[in-house]
């Protein structure tokens, strides 16, 4: 059958049998046609490289055999058919995670090889999230953080490497959010990556960094002298961290926040590091940047520190915490707003007490009189915080607010002012009302 070598196998094949032996009889027991395809080796050395500056993905490969043609596929869909001797392709792809497959055709056979890439074109974002944690844990902290930032009108860029070329293009006042996860699904920074964080901080880029083992277990990197955490006193923790209370340091006040914590590793220990702020222990060396550091989170039972805010004066700011944002069971949108407030992305929402129209720290009949005077007595003072004077939270300051407050004060069973009340807090509903003066909170 050598005459058939290299012939196409497509079509109908007919076998004709002739018995040329005279005077004998026989029967045909079986026959078969073996089709042996040509050896079509797949492309080798397939690599995918994302260029954040041009917005292109460049796919490169080597051709071990001569191909009749090459097909380029992205996530299983064909995007181009090119010459068989090509060894590269440039794809102007939108941001995303992709698998590229390069299929070489040796008529009539074909074979392919693949590579994967996270493509993140830089388009002047000022908030970048580095996702280092592996996806096997119970908490998807990156998804939670993206959702919370977007709820605060911030659209971040997500990358999977600190070797991202466009980090150097982040302007002063930007923020890098570093998500390192918990063991065994954590990511460990090396010295080069630690120096990258230092360089960004020196360029006035603020750093948020979370991870359970960064301070009390992992080997220190150059960033250890810049993160606001005491290097030698950080302890490798245990599985006891199940709830937190906020504290205040500098411009970041979390003292009104508390929440339970959903651990990332449900069948083992989260090993939550226990932190002290640099400068807490007089005998220990302090971090290099000028400024002050203080605890902003602690365990709600044993009161060990789990979060530090480093309010620097000459470089970017730092928030370091030994738990994952996605495990916070409080209002994540509110927590992101507090962090964004000190990072300069947006002013923090004003804290006020609903019904305290005259801002004297109490809710009483004088507040109703203040609202009525503003509405009906010419020359009376305007509310310094219209949100406080909006007692019924309908987005306006009018006579119904005074009536609502008087009913609460003097008519048994009347509803109380809407949140935030009786404690200070931020407005849970969006409106155009402003607080232009200190609210006493």
N, C-alpha and C positions, 0 to 999 in steps of 0.2 A: 504493500500500500504506500510505498514511498512516493509514488506519483501524486498522492493527494496532500503531501506535506505543504503547509502554508496556504492551502485553499480555504476559503470561507466555509464555516460549518453551517451557516444558515440555509434553510430550505428543506425540501423533501429528499430523502435518500432512499433509493430502491436497490434491493439486492436481488440479482437474477442468478439462479443456480442451474447449471447444465450438467447432466450425467453423461460423461463421455466414455465411460467404460462399457463396452458392448457385452451383452449377455449376462449382466448382473443386476441385481436390484438392491436398493438401500433406502434408508430414510434419513432426513436431516434432523439431527438431534437439537442443535441450537446454533445461533449466530449472534454476533455482537459487533458493534462499531465503537471503538474506543477513541474519543476525541481528547487529545492532549493539548491543552492550550499552551500558547507561547509563554515563556517565562517573563512576567512583567513585574519587575522589582519596583517597590514604591519609592517615591522621592525620599531622600535622607536629609538630615541636618535641618529640619524645618524649624524655623524660629519666627516669633511674632514680636515686633517692637512697636510700642505706642510712642508717638511723638506728641507731647503735650503742647508744643508751640505751633506746629503746623496743623494739628488735628488729624493726622493720618496714622494708619497702622501699616507698617511695612512688613511683609511676609517674605522670607528668603528661604531657599532650599538648594539642594544639590541633586543632579540627575544621574543616577547610577547606570541607566540605559538610555537608548535613544527613544523618545516618545513621539507618537504621531500627533499628540496634542496634550494640553494640560488644562484641567478645569479647576478653578478656584471656588471653594465653597465656604460660606460663613454660616455657622450654626445649622449646617445641613442643607442650606439653600445655595444654589449656584449663583455666583455673582459675576463670573467672567470665564470665558474660554480663550486661552492664549496659545501661542506657539509652543511646540514641543521642546524647544531648546531654551525656553525662558527659565530663569532662576530667581525671579523676584516679582512681587506685585505690590502696588501701593493702593490702599483702600481708604477713601475719605469717609470713615465711619463715624456715626454719632457716638456719644459716650455710652459705655456699657461693657459687659463682660462677654467675650466672644471666643468661640473655637473655630479656627480656620483649618480646612482640610485641603491639601493639594493632591489632586488625582492625576496621575500620569496614565495615558492610554497607549497600550501596545496592541494595535488592532489584531485580534478582536478582544483582548483582555485589558484590564485596568486595575490599578492599585493606588492607594492613597496613604498619606501620613498627615498628622495633625499637630497643632500647637494651640495654646490658650493664652489669652491676654486680657487684662483689665485696661480698657481704653478710657483715658480721662483727659480730654482736651481742656486746656486752661483758658478760661474766658473772663479773666479779671475777678474771679471770686475772692472774697476776703475771709472766707471760712473754709478750711480744708480738714477733712476727717481721714486720718490714717487708721485703717482697720487691720490690726495685726492679729487679733484673737482668731482662733480656729472656730469653725461653726458648730462643733460638736456639743458645746455646753447648752444648758437649758435657757440661757439668756442671750437674746440677740441685741446686744447693747447698741450696735451701730444703727440698726433700724429704729430703735427707740430714740436715739439722739437725733437722727435725721428728722423724724416726725416732730419732735419737740422744737427743733430749730425752725422747721418750716411753719409750725404753729405761731412762731414769733417773727414771721415774715423774713426769715433768713434761709436762703437756699445754698447748702454747702456742696462742695466738690468732694467726692469720696475716692480715695486712692488706696492701693494695697501695698505700697512700698514707700519707705522714707528716702529711697533713691530717686524719687520723682523729681525730674529736672526743673520743673516749674515752681518748686517750693521757693527757690531763690528769687522768684518774681513777686512773691507776696509783699504787698506794700506795708509800710509802717502802720500799726494799728490793727493788723489782721490777727487771726487766731488759728492755731493748729490744734486739733482735737486728736489725742493719741489714745487709742483703745487697745490695751494689751491683754485683757482677759484674765482668767484664772486657770491654775494648773489642773489638769494636764493639757488644757486647750489654750494655754497662754502663749504669748510671743515675748521673747527675750531680746532686749536691745543689745547691740554690740557697741564697741567704742566709736566706730564711725558714725553710727546712727545717733549716739549720745552727743557727739560733737555737732552733728547737724542741728539738733535741738538747741544747743548752746549758740550756734551761729545765728539761728533764727531769733532767739531771745535777744541777742546783741543788736539785731536789726529791728528791735521794737515790735516783734511778733510775739503775742502772748501764747502760752502753752497750757492746755488742759491735758492732764495725763491720768489715766486710771489703769489699775492692775493690782492684783492681790499680792504679787511676789516681788515687785519692783524694788522695794526699799529694804525688806528684811530678809531676803533670800537670794535674789539675783546678784551677780557680780556688779559692782558699781561701774558706771560709765562717766565720762566727763560731765554729763548733765547732773550727776549726783551733787555737785557743788553749786548748782544753780536752781534746784527745785524747791527750796524752802524747807526741806525735811532734814532733820538731824541724821547724819549718816550712821553714826556708831550706836545710836540708841534705838533705831527702828528694829522691831522684833517680828520674826516670822510667827504669825498668829495661828489660830485654830479655827474650829467650826462654830464658834459661839456667836458670831455677828449675825443677828437676826432682826435688829431694829436700831434706829439711829435718832439722835436729836441734833439739831443745828445749833451752832454757836455764832458769835460775831467777831470779826476782826477787820479793822480798817473800814473800808467802804462797803464790805460785804457782810451783810447782817442776815443770818439764817436762823436767828434765835427763836423765831416763831414757827419753825418747821420741825416736824417729826414724822417718821414713817417706819413701817416694817420693811424688811429687806428679803427679797426672793433670791436665795443663793443660786449660783450658776451650776455648781456641782452637787446634784441631789443625792448621790450615793457615796460621796467621799467628802473630805474637808475642803473648804474654800481657802484655807490658810490665809485669812485676811490679815495683812500686815498691820501692826500697831505703831502709830506714828507720833513723834514729837516735832514741833516746829523748831527750825534752826534758831539758836539763841536761847532756847528754853533752859538748857543745862549750861551753866556758866563755864564749866571745865571743857565743854566740847567746842570744836571749831565751828564758826558760823560760815554760811555760804557766801560766795564771792560778791554777788550784786548788792548794792546798797538798798536798804529798805528794812521792813519788819515782816516777820512771818508769825502766823497764829493758827490755832486749830479752828476749823469751821464745822467739823463733824466729829461726833464721838458715839461709841456704843451706848445704847440706852440702859444697859444693866451694869456693866463693869466700868463704863466711862473711860475706856481707852480711846485714843485718837484714831480716826480713820480718814480725816481730810484736813489739808493744810492750804491756807491762802497766803502766798508770798506777795505782799504789796511792795514791789520794787519801786525805785525812784528813777533809775537811769536805763532800764531795759524793759522788755515785755513782762507782763504779769504772769504768775503761775498759780494754777489750782492743781493740787496733787491729792488723789484719793485712792484708797485701797479697796474699793468696791466698784461694781459696774453700774453705770447710769441706768441701764435697762432693768436692774433689779430693784430700783427705788420704787416703792409702792405708793408714794405720795403723788402729788400733781407734778408730773415731769415738765409740763409746759411752763409752769410757774418757776420750777427750779432752773430750767434753761433760761428763762427771762432774767433771773437774778444773776446768773453767770454772765449772760450777754451784757447786762447792765454794767458790770465792773470791767468787762473786756472792751467796752466802748462801742458795741454794735448798735445799741439803742439804750436810751435812759431807762432805768428800771421803773416799772409801774409804781406810781406813788401809793404808799400805804396810808390808809385813813380809816376813821371810825364813822360808819354810817350814822347820821343823825346829829353828829357834833358840828353843827353848822357854824358856830362861832369859834371853833377850834380851841376850846378851853380845856379839853381832855375829858369832858363829861357830857352825857346826853341828858338834858333836862329841859324845863319849860323855857329857859332863856334862849334855847336854840330855835324853838318855834317862833318866839317873839322876834329873833334875829331875821328869820326868813320872811315873816310878815312885814317887818320894817323895810327890808330890802325891796320887797315887791310894791309897797304902798306908801312909804314915807320918803319923799324926795330928799336927796342928800345923804341917805343912809349908806353904810358900808356895804360893798358887795361881798359875797362869800369868798374867802380866800381859797376854799376848796369846794367847787360846785358839786363834786361827787359826794362830799359829806352832807351837803344840803339836799341832795336828791334822795330823800328818805325812802321813797317807795321804789326807787331804782327804775324809773320810767324814762330816763335820759333827759330830764328837764328839771329846772327848779321853779316850782309854781305853788299856788296856794294849797294844792292837794298834799304837798309834802308837810306843810305845817299842820294840816288837819290830821294826816296820818300819824305824825309824831304826838300830837295832843291826845289822840285816841289811845295810842300805846301807853302814854303816861297816866291817863285818868279813866279809861273805860276798860273795865275788867274783861279779859278774854280777847282783847284786840291783838292783832299780830304785831310782833316786834319789827323794828327796821330790818331790811334785808341785809344780807352779808355784804361787807364785813361788819359784824356786830355780834357781841359787845366788844370783842377784841379788834385791834387794828389788822388790816390786811389789804389786799389789792382787789380791784373791782372785777368780779367774775363775769360781768357782761360788758361788751364793747359799746362805747358811746363817745360823743364828742366833748364831754365835760372834762374840765381840767382842774388840777390842784396847783396853784401858782405860789402858795405860801406853805411854810412848814405846818404840818397837820397835828403836831403833838404826839406822833406815833414813833 
